[in-house]
């Protein structure tokens, strides 16, 4: 594991996955994400009382959190593959996450906000 940067409430850590079963699970999650068209495109977000449109595609899966914090992104129920992936992440990173947030940036015109 290699931590690239860290802020007060977030960080970027690179972790190389070598387990072929987990790689297959991640591929399955990606296939499910696109086959069921879960990603919201150009969704609205309220920032400083101003409506903005996200310049990325977004989706949140959780059986605990109804809406992703600081956004109007409603959580979708965790599909079985996502539950398994969340369990793997929590076990291997000694964490207790309750959701999976997915941001997709399709090209150089997409950005955080």
C-alpha positions in Angstrom: 0.0 0.0 0.0 1.2 3.5 -0.8 -0.4 6.7 0.4 -0.3 9.3 -2.3 -1.8 12.2 -0.4 -4.0 12.8 2.7 -6.4 15.5 3.8 -8.4 16.0 7.0 -11.2 13.7 5.9 -9.9 11.8 2.9 -6.8 10.3 1.3 -5.7 8.5 -1.8 -4.0 5.2 -1.2 -2.8 2.8 -3.9 -3.2 -0.8 -3.2 -2.2 -3.5 -5.7 -4.7 -6.4 -5.9 -3.1 -9.7 -6.9 -5.9 -12.1 -5.9 -7.5 -13.2 -9.2 -10.9 -13.9 -7.5 -11.1 -10.3 -6.3 -10.1 -9.0 -9.7 -13.0 -11.1 -11.2 -15.3 -9.6 -8.5 -14.3 -6.1 -9.4 -14.9 -6.9 -13.1 -18.3 -8.2 -12.2 -19.2 -5.1 -10.2 -18.2 -2.9 -13.2 -20.2 -5.0 -15.6 -23.2 -4.8 -13.2 -22.8 -1.0 -12.9 -23.0 -0.5 -16.7 -25.6 -3.2 -17.5 -28.1 -1.8 -15.1 -27.2 1.8 -16.0 -26.7 2.8 -12.3 -24.6 5.9 -13.0 -26.3 9.3 -12.8 -25.1 11.7 -15.4 -24.9 15.5 -14.9 -27.0 15.3 -11.7 -27.8 18.4 -9.7 -26.0 19.3 -6.6 -26.7 22.3 -4.3 -23.5 24.2 -3.4 -23.7 27.4 -1.4 -27.4 27.6 -2.2 -26.7 27.4 -5.9 -27.7 24.6 -8.2 -24.7 23.1 -10.0 -24.5 20.1 -12.3 -21.9 17.5 -11.6 -19.3 17.2 -14.3 -19.0 13.5 -13.6 -21.1 10.4 -13.5 -21.9 9.3 -9.9 -23.5 6.4 -8.0 -23.6 5.4 -4.4 -24.4 1.9 -3.0 -25.4 1.5 0.6 -27.9 -0.4 2.8 -27.2 2.0 5.7 -26.9 5.5 4.2 -30.0 6.8 2.4 -28.3 9.8 0.7 -24.6 10.3 0.2 -23.5 13.1 2.6 -23.3 16.6 1.2 -25.2 15.7 -2.0 -28.6 14.7 -3.2 -27.3 11.4 -4.5 -29.7 8.7 -3.3 -28.1 5.5 -2.3 -29.0 2.3 -4.2 -29.2 -1.0 -2.3 -26.0 -2.9 -2.3 -26.1 -5.7 -4.9 -24.5 -9.0 -3.7 -21.2 -8.4 -5.6 -20.9 -4.9 -4.1 -21.5 -6.3 -0.6 -18.8 -8.9 -1.2 -16.4 -6.1 -2.5 -17.2 -3.9 0.5 -16.5 -6.8 2.9 -13.1 -7.4 1.2 -12.2 -3.7 1.5 -13.2 -3.5 5.1 -11.3 -6.6 6.0 -8.1 -5.8 4.1 -8.0 -2.1 5.1 -9.1 -2.7 8.7 -12.0 -0.3 8.1 -15.7 -0.1 8.6 -17.1 1.5 5.5 -20.8 1.4 4.9 -21.1 2.4 1.3 -19.4 2.5 -2.1 -19.3 5.8 -3.9 -18.4 5.6 -7.6 -17.3 8.6 -9.6 -16.8 8.2 -13.3 -14.8 10.9 -15.2 -15.2 10.1 -18.9 -12.8 12.6 -20.4 -10.9 15.8 -19.7 -14.1 17.8 -19.6 -15.3 16.0 -16.4 -14.0 17.2 -13.1 -15.0 17.2 -9.4 -17.1 20.3 -9.2 
